[in-house]
Amino acid sequence: MDKNTFRRNELLAAKVMKGLKSRNMTGYYAADKGEALKIALDLIPEGASVTMGGGESVHAIGLSAALKEGDYNFIDRDAYEDKREAMLLAYDADVFLSSANAITEDGIMVNIDGNANRVSAIAQGPKKVVFVVGMNKVCDDLDGAMKRARNVAAPINAQRFELNTPCRKTGACMDCKSPDTICCQFLVTRFSRHEGRIHVILVNDALGF
C-alpha cells in the first residue's frame, strides 16, 4: 500500500475512533489483517461461546479459522442442519462477530439484512459484539453510509448468493419488493447504551463488500 494512503487511513481511523468513543463504543485501528486478528483474539476470552453472521471480513482476517482451532465454543452456523437453531443460539452467546455494510466518519454504523438474524443480534442479545471493518467502508455521513449499503453491499451480496433481485442485474438499488430482497431490515447503530459491549476493529485494508 502507498505510504500516503496508509497515513490517510491512520488519520481517518483516528477520526472514526473518536466518533465511536463519543457513542459509547470502542474503536481500534489495525495496520493489517494480522494485527486485526490479534486485536480480535485479545477481545475474546478462551472458553467463550462465539458466533457470527455472514461476515466475509471476519473470514478474511483469519478469525473464524482461529476460533475453530482454538479453545473456544465456536457456534458454526454452517455445521448445523437446522440453521434457525444456530441463529437462535447467537442471542445468548458471549461474543457475536460481524462486519458493517458502512460506517461514518463520526462512528455511526449501517447494516442491512434479509433474515434479520445479524442485525437483531447486533442490537440485542450477545454480551459483546466485535466488528471487523475495512477502511473501504468509511463514508462521509449517514446518507453516504446508507447509499453505500444499498448500492454497493446489497447488489454484490445479491450477486454472490444468486438472488433474483433487480440490483443483481443492474448493480444498483431499485428499492424493490422482490421476494428475494435482502434489504428487509435496516439497522443504524448510533449509540451503545451498554458500555464495553460494542468493539469496532478498523482494518487498513479493503475487506468485504
SVG drawing of the C-alpha trace seen along z (x, -y; Angstrom):
<svg xmlns="http://www.w3.org/2000/svg" viewBox="-43 -13 48 44">
<polyline fill="none" stroke="black" stroke-width="0.4" points="0.0,0.0 1.2,-3.5 2.6,-5.3 0.3,-8.3 -2.8,-6.0 -1.6,-4.3 -1.2,-7.7 -4.6,-8.8 -6.2,-5.7 -4.5,-6.2 -5.8,-9.8 -9.3,-8.8 -9.4,-5.9 -8.5,-8.2 -11.5,-10.3 -13.8,-7.3 -12.5,-6.0 -13.1,-9.4 -16.7,-9.3 -17.1,-5.7 -15.9,-6.8 -18.5,-9.6 -21.1,-7.0 -20.1,-4.7 -18.4,-2.2 -14.7,-1.2 -12.6,-1.5 -9.2,0.0 -7.0,-0.5 -5.1,2.4 -2.4,1.7 -3.0,5.0 -5.0,8.2 -2.5,9.9 -2.8,7.1 -6.6,7.1 -6.6,10.9 -4.5,10.2 -6.8,7.4 -9.9,9.6 -8.5,12.6 -7.5,10.3 -11.1,9.3 -12.4,12.9 -11.6,14.9 -10.8,18.6 -13.8,20.8 -16.2,18.1 -19.2,19.0 -18.7,17.2 -20.9,17.0 -21.3,14.7 -23.4,13.6 -22.2,14.0 -19.2,11.6 -16.7,12.0 -14.4,9.6 -14.2,12.0 -13.1,14.8 -10.7,12.5 -8.5,11.8 -8.5,15.5 -10.6,15.0 -13.2,17.7 -10.4,20.3 -8.6,19.3 -11.7,19.7 -12.4,23.2 -8.9,24.3 -8.6,22.6 -10.1,23.2 -13.5,21.6 -17.1,22.7 -17.5,21.6 -21.0,21.9 -20.5,22.6 -23.8,22.0 -22.7,23.9 -22.3,27.1 -26.0,27.0 -28.6,28.8 -31.2,26.5 -29.9,23.0 -32.6,21.4 -31.3,23.3 -27.8,21.9 -29.2,18.4 -31.1,18.5 -28.0,19.6 -26.4,16.3 -28.7,14.3 -27.2,15.9 -23.6,16.0 -20.7,14.4 -19.4,12.8 -21.1,12.1 -18.8,11.3 -19.9,9.1 -18.8,6.5 -20.6,3.4 -22.0,2.5 -20.8,-1.0 -19.6,-3.3 -19.5,-7.1 -16.5,-9.2 -18.2,-10.0 -18.8,-6.4 -22.4,-5.5 -22.7,-2.0 -25.3,-0.9 -26.2,2.7 -28.8,4.2 -30.2,7.7 -32.6,10.2 -33.3,12.7 -32.6,10.1 -30.6,12.6 -27.4,10.5 -28.9,7.1 -31.1,8.4 -28.0,9.9 -26.1,6.7 -28.9,4.7 -29.5,7.0 -28.6,10.4 -24.9,11.3 -22.8,9.9 -20.2,8.5 -20.2,7.6 -16.9,7.4 -17.0,5.7 -14.2,6.2 -14.5,3.3 -12.2,2.5 -11.4,-1.2 -13.1,-0.9 -16.4,-1.1 -15.9,-4.5 -18.3,-7.1 -18.6,-10.9 -22.0,-10.8 -25.1,-8.7 -26.6,-9.5 -23.4,-8.3 -23.3,-5.2 -26.9,-4.3 -26.2,-4.7 -23.1,-2.5 -25.0,0.2 -27.8,0.2 -25.8,-0.4 -22.6,1.4 -23.0,4.1 -26.6,5.2 -26.1,5.7 -22.8,7.6 -24.4,9.9 -27.4,10.4 -25.0,11.4 -22.9,13.6 -26.0,15.5 -27.5,15.5 -30.7,13.9 -33.5,12.9 -33.4,9.2 -33.3,6.1 -30.0,5.0 -28.4,8.3 -29.0,7.3 -28.4,3.6 -25.7,3.3 -27.7,0.6 -30.6,0.5 -34.0,0.3 -35.9,0.1 -37.6,3.4 -40.1,5.6 -38.8,8.8 -39.4,12.0 -35.6,12.4 -34.8,8.9 -32.1,8.8 -33.0,5.2 -35.6,6.2 -34.2,4.8 -32.0,1.7 -30.1,1.2 -28.4,-2.2 -26.2,-1.8 -25.6,-5.4 -25.0,-4.7 -24.5,-1.8 -26.3,-2.1 -24.2,0.7 -20.6,-0.4 -18.0,2.2 -20.4,4.1 -19.6,2.9 -16.0,3.0 -15.0,2.0 -11.7,3.0 -10.9,0.8 -8.5,2.5 -6.1,0.8 -7.3,2.9 -10.3,3.3 -12.4,6.0 -15.8,7.4 -18.4,5.7"/>
</svg>
